[in-house]
Amino acid sequence: MDAKRNVIGEELLSLSCIKYLNRYPGVEADLYAPDHLPQEPLDVMIYMNIVVPNHAWAKKHIFYLQNGMGDGGHNVLQSLYNMHFDGYLFHAESLLHLHQSLQRPEPAIYLPFGVDTEHFYPRAADPAYAFDCSYVGNDIKGEERTTLYLMPATQFKLGLFGNWKRWSLRKKLKNTFLFWRKSYQRKLAKIATGKIDQDKVPILYSNTRVNLNFTLQDSVNMGALNLRIIEVLACKGFLITDRIPESEKGLLDGVVCSEGGKDLEDKIRYYLAHPEERQAIAERGYAYILKNATAEVMTRKLYNFLT
């Protein structure tokens, strides 16, 4: 978690990879942090946040560019090259193509996310999570994208989970903070129910009629697939999302894409009224994930790259 107790996606993804890597003979993988560093040099350390490689930690240093960067993933590449990593993993195919076009000597692969199907799988019906729509995430996408892709869902029974109330934690300053908050923030703060336990997330995805996803603009620009999409589909959940990158166009039969705004409102209304269509689309998405986007598939590709 970060200082605001938001769950860090990198940690969840790392733990999933570690679990599957440790199933390979002779492999010992662990999750390291500033307060838990290797006692002796590892064969390989994979970095998921920008830190200068320390040769006391490992013999080889690989960077996994797997998140939207404020400066843009393309702009971050040059600063990474200056740090002299030994190789790269990219969650966006466009970044791999850029790396190759620069004729860099470091080996690299496209490594899209994989979902841990031992945690994210279809769950039994639970009325407590039977929302018309739901969204799990924090208020980090900005006013334009949040207004376009989340506000239309407020007309329905919306389950909103995440950090949406952080400005009003101190009651004596509440009115001052609310004065400065944007209208979309005030409305969503009233709806939000706070954070959801990670063990409950698959239950939510399985029971919500219409799960929602929208993407950081930087990830849209890079053509990267975010983890929430494949987590929802692994639970056989029905999903409306903003877009699917060209590299994952096989997913298009298993989700519904929307341009947001009125288009999103209309599609939510339509699919709430057509459960058979929802189920058929969700089944196709589920089948795609099991074949192409599991943590086991991801880890196999990573293992082959490292060896």
matplotlib code that plots the C-alpha trace (Angstrom):
import matplotlib.pyplot as plt

x = [0.0, 1.0, 1.0, -2.8, -3.4, -4.2, -3.4, -0.5, -1.1, 2.6, 2.7, -0.3, 1.1, 4.5, 3.1, 1.2, 4.3, 6.4, 3.9, 4.0, 7.8, 8.4, 6.7, 9.6, 12.3, 15.3, 13.7, 13.5, 11.6, 10.7, 9.3, 11.8, 11.3, 13.4, 12.8, 13.4, 16.5, 18.5, 21.1, 23.3, 23.3, 20.5, 20.8, 18.2, 16.3, 13.2, 12.4, 8.8, 9.5, 12.3, 15.3, 19.0, 20.2, 22.4, 24.9, 25.0, 21.5, 21.8, 24.0, 21.5, 18.9, 15.7, 13.2, 9.5, 7.7, 4.2, 2.4, 1.2, 3.9, 3.2, 5.8, 4.6, 6.1, 7.9, 9.7, 10.6, 12.6, 15.6, 16.0, 15.9, 18.6, 20.8, 20.4, 22.0, 19.5, 20.4, 17.0, 13.5, 9.9, 7.2, 3.4, 2.7, 3.7, 4.3, 7.1, 8.8, 8.6, 10.1, 12.9, 13.6, 13.5, 16.2, 18.4, 19.2, 21.5, 19.5, 17.1, 13.4, 10.0, 6.4, 5.0, 1.3, -0.4, -1.7, -4.4, -4.1, -7.0, -6.5, -7.8, -9.9, -12.4, -16.3, -17.9, -21.3, -24.2, -24.1, -26.9, -24.6, -22.6, -25.5, -25.0, -26.3, -22.8, -19.5, -16.1, -13.0, -10.3, -9.2, -9.7, -6.6, -7.9, -8.7, -11.9, -12.3, -12.1, -13.9, -16.8, -16.9, -16.6, -18.0, -20.5, -23.1, -23.2, -24.4, -27.9, -28.0, -27.3, -23.6, -21.1, -18.1, -15.1, -11.7, -10.3, -12.9, -13.4, -9.9, -10.6, -13.2, -11.4, -11.1, -14.6, -13.7, -12.2, -14.8, -16.7, -13.4, -12.3, -15.7, -15.7, -12.6, -13.6, -14.9, -18.6, -17.8, -15.7, -18.5, -21.1, -18.9, -17.7, -21.3, -21.8, -18.5, -18.4, -14.7, -12.1, -13.0, -11.1, -9.1, -10.8, -14.2, -13.2, -13.8, -17.2, -18.0, -16.9, -18.9, -22.1, -22.2, -24.3, -22.1, -18.5, -16.9, -13.3, -11.5, -7.9, -5.2, -4.7, -1.0, -1.8, -4.3, -1.6, 0.8, -1.9, -1.6, -4.1, -4.8, -5.1, -8.7, -10.0, -8.6, -9.5, -13.1, -13.2, -11.5, -14.4, -16.8, -17.9, -19.5, -17.4, -17.8, -14.5, -13.2, -11.0, -8.9, -5.4, -4.7, -2.3, -5.2, -7.9, -8.8, -10.5, -13.1, -15.6, -15.5, -16.1, -18.2, -16.3, -17.8, -16.9, -18.3, -21.0, -24.4, -23.0, -22.0, -25.4, -27.2, -25.1, -25.5, -29.3, -29.3, -27.3, -29.1, -32.2, -30.6, -29.0, -28.6, -26.4, -24.4, -23.8, -22.7, -20.2, -18.8, -18.4, -16.3, -14.2, -13.7, -12.6, -10.1, -8.5, -8.0, -6.2, -4.2, -4.0, -3.4, -0.6, 0.7, 0.9, 2.6, 5.1, 6.0, 7.0, 9.0, 10.8, 11.7, 13.1, 15.2, 16.6]
y = [0.0, 3.6, 6.3, 6.8, 3.0, 2.5, -0.9, -0.8, -2.7, -3.4, -5.4, -7.5, -8.3, -9.1, -11.5, -13.3, -13.6, -14.8, -17.5, -19.0, -18.5, -20.5, -23.5, -23.8, -26.3, -24.5, -21.0, -19.0, -15.7, -13.1, -9.6, -6.9, -3.4, -0.7, -2.3, -5.9, -6.0, -9.1, -10.3, -11.5, -10.7, -12.4, -13.8, -11.3, -8.4, -7.0, -3.4, -2.1, 1.4, 3.7, 3.1, 3.2, -0.4, -1.5, -4.2, -5.2, -6.5, -8.6, -9.7, -8.7, -5.8, -5.9, -3.0, -3.7, -0.7, -1.6, 1.5, 4.8, 7.4, 11.1, 12.1, 9.5, 6.0, 7.0, 9.9, 7.7, 5.3, 7.6, 8.2, 4.4, 3.9, 6.3, 4.0, 1.1, -1.7, -5.0, -5.6, -4.5, -5.8, -3.7, -3.9, -2.0, -3.3, 0.2, 0.6, -2.6, -1.3, 2.0, 0.2, -1.9, 1.1, 2.8, -0.3, -0.6, -3.5, -4.5, -7.5, -6.8, -8.4, -7.4, -8.7, -7.9, -8.5, -11.9, -12.5, -15.0, -17.3, -19.0, -15.8, -14.2, -16.8, -16.9, -16.7, -17.7, -15.2, -12.7, -10.1, -7.7, -7.2, -7.3, -3.7, -2.5, -1.1, -1.1, 0.5, -0.3, 2.4, 5.7, 9.3, 9.5, 9.6, 13.3, 15.3, 14.8, 11.0, 10.5, 12.7, 10.9, 7.3, 7.2, 9.9, 8.3, 5.3, 7.4, 7.2, 3.5, 1.5, 2.1, 0.3, 2.7, 1.4, 3.1, 6.4, 9.0, 10.7, 11.7, 15.5, 15.3, 13.1, 16.0, 17.0, 20.5, 21.3, 19.5, 22.6, 24.3, 21.2, 20.6, 24.2, 23.5, 20.1, 19.7, 18.8, 15.3, 14.7, 15.9, 13.7, 10.6, 11.1, 10.8, 7.5, 5.8, 3.2, 3.2, 0.6, -3.0, -6.0, -7.8, -11.0, -9.5, -8.0, -11.3, -11.6, -8.1, -8.7, -11.9, -10.4, -6.9, -6.7, -4.2, -3.8, -0.6, 0.2, 3.3, 3.9, 6.5, 8.7, 7.8, 4.1, 4.9, 6.7, 3.8, 1.2, -0.7, -3.0, -2.5, -5.3, -4.6, -5.7, -9.2, -9.5, -8.8, -11.3, -14.0, -13.8, -14.2, -10.7, -8.5, -5.4, -2.1, -0.4, 2.7, 0.8, -2.3, -1.8, -3.1, -5.7, -7.3, -7.1, -10.7, -9.5, -7.4, -10.3, -10.5, -6.9, -3.9, -0.7, 2.7, 6.3, 7.4, 10.0, 9.3, 6.3, 4.7, 5.5, 4.0, 0.8, 0.3, 0.7, -1.7, -4.5, -4.3, -5.1, -7.9, -10.4, -13.1, -10.9, -9.9, -13.6, -14.5, -11.7, -12.5, -16.2, -15.2, -12.9, -15.6, -18.2, -15.7, -15.0, -18.6, -19.2, -16.0, -13.8, -15.8, -15.2, -18.7, -17.6, -14.4, -16.1, -18.7, -15.9, -14.2, -17.4, -18.1, -14.5, -14.8, -18.2]
z = [0.0, -0.4, 2.3, 1.8, 2.2, -1.5, -2.7, -5.1, -8.3, -8.8, -5.5, -6.4, -9.8, -8.4, -5.8, -8.5, -10.7, -7.7, -6.9, -10.4, -10.8, -7.6, -9.2, -11.7, -10.6, -9.1, -9.0, -5.8, -6.2, -3.6, -3.4, -2.3, -1.0, 0.7, 4.0, 2.7, 0.5, -0.6, 1.8, -1.1, -4.8, -6.7, -10.2, -11.5, -10.0, -11.8, -11.0, -11.2, -10.1, -11.2, -9.0, -10.0, -10.2, -7.3, -8.2, -4.5, -5.0, -8.2, -11.0, -13.7, -13.6, -15.6, -15.7, -16.2, -17.6, -16.6, -15.5, -16.9, -16.4, -15.8, -18.4, -20.9, -21.2, -24.4, -22.6, -19.7, -21.9, -22.3, -18.6, -18.1, -20.7, -18.8, -15.7, -17.7, -17.0, -18.6, -20.2, -20.4, -20.2, -21.7, -21.0, -24.2, -27.6, -28.8, -26.3, -27.5, -31.1, -30.1, -28.2, -31.2, -33.6, -31.6, -32.1, -28.5, -27.5, -24.4, -24.9, -24.4, -24.8, -24.8, -21.5, -21.1, -17.7, -16.6, -14.1, -11.2, -11.9, -8.5, -7.0, -9.8, -10.9, -11.1, -7.6, -6.3, -6.3, -3.4, -3.2, -1.3, -4.5, -7.1, -8.4, -11.7, -12.3, -10.3, -10.5, -8.4, -8.4, -7.0, -8.2, -10.3, -13.9, -14.0, -14.4, -18.2, -18.3, -15.0, -16.1, -19.4, -18.2, -14.7, -14.2, -16.6, -14.3, -11.4, -12.9, -12.0, -8.8, -8.7, -6.4, -6.3, -4.4, -3.8, -2.4, -3.3, 0.0, 0.9, 1.0, 3.7, 6.3, 8.8, 9.7, 10.9, 7.5, 5.5, 4.3, 3.2, 1.3, -0.3, -1.6, -3.6, -4.9, -8.4, -8.9, -10.0, -6.9, -4.6, -6.2, -6.3, -2.7, -1.6, -3.5, -2.7, -0.1, 0.5, -0.1, -0.8, 0.6, -2.1, -1.2, -2.0, -5.4, -7.4, -5.7, -6.8, -10.4, -10.6, -9.3, -10.8, -13.9, -15.7, -14.5, -15.7, -16.7, -18.1, -18.6, -17.8, -20.8, -20.9, -21.1, -23.9, -25.8, -25.4, -26.3, -23.0, -21.5, -17.8, -15.2, -14.2, -17.6, -17.4, -13.7, -14.4, -17.4, -15.3, -12.9, -15.9, -15.4, -18.0, -18.8, -20.6, -21.1, -22.9, -25.3, -26.1, -27.6, -31.1, -29.6, -27.7, -30.4, -29.8, -26.6, -28.5, -28.7, -24.9, -23.8, -24.9, -25.8, -25.2, -26.1, -22.7, -22.0, -23.6, -25.4, -22.1, -20.5, -23.5, -23.4, -19.7, -20.1, -23.0, -21.4, -18.1, -20.1, -22.1, -19.6, -22.2, -24.3, -21.2, -20.4, -23.9, -24.1, -20.6, -21.6, -24.6, -22.5, -19.9, -22.6, -24.0, -20.7, -19.8, -23.1, -23.4, -20.3, -17.2, -14.7, -15.7, -19.3, -18.4, -16.0, -18.6, -21.1, -18.3, -17.3, -20.9, -21.3, -18.1, -18.9]

ax = plt.figure().add_subplot(projection="3d")
ax.plot(x, y, z, "-o")
ax.set_aspect("equal")
plt.show()
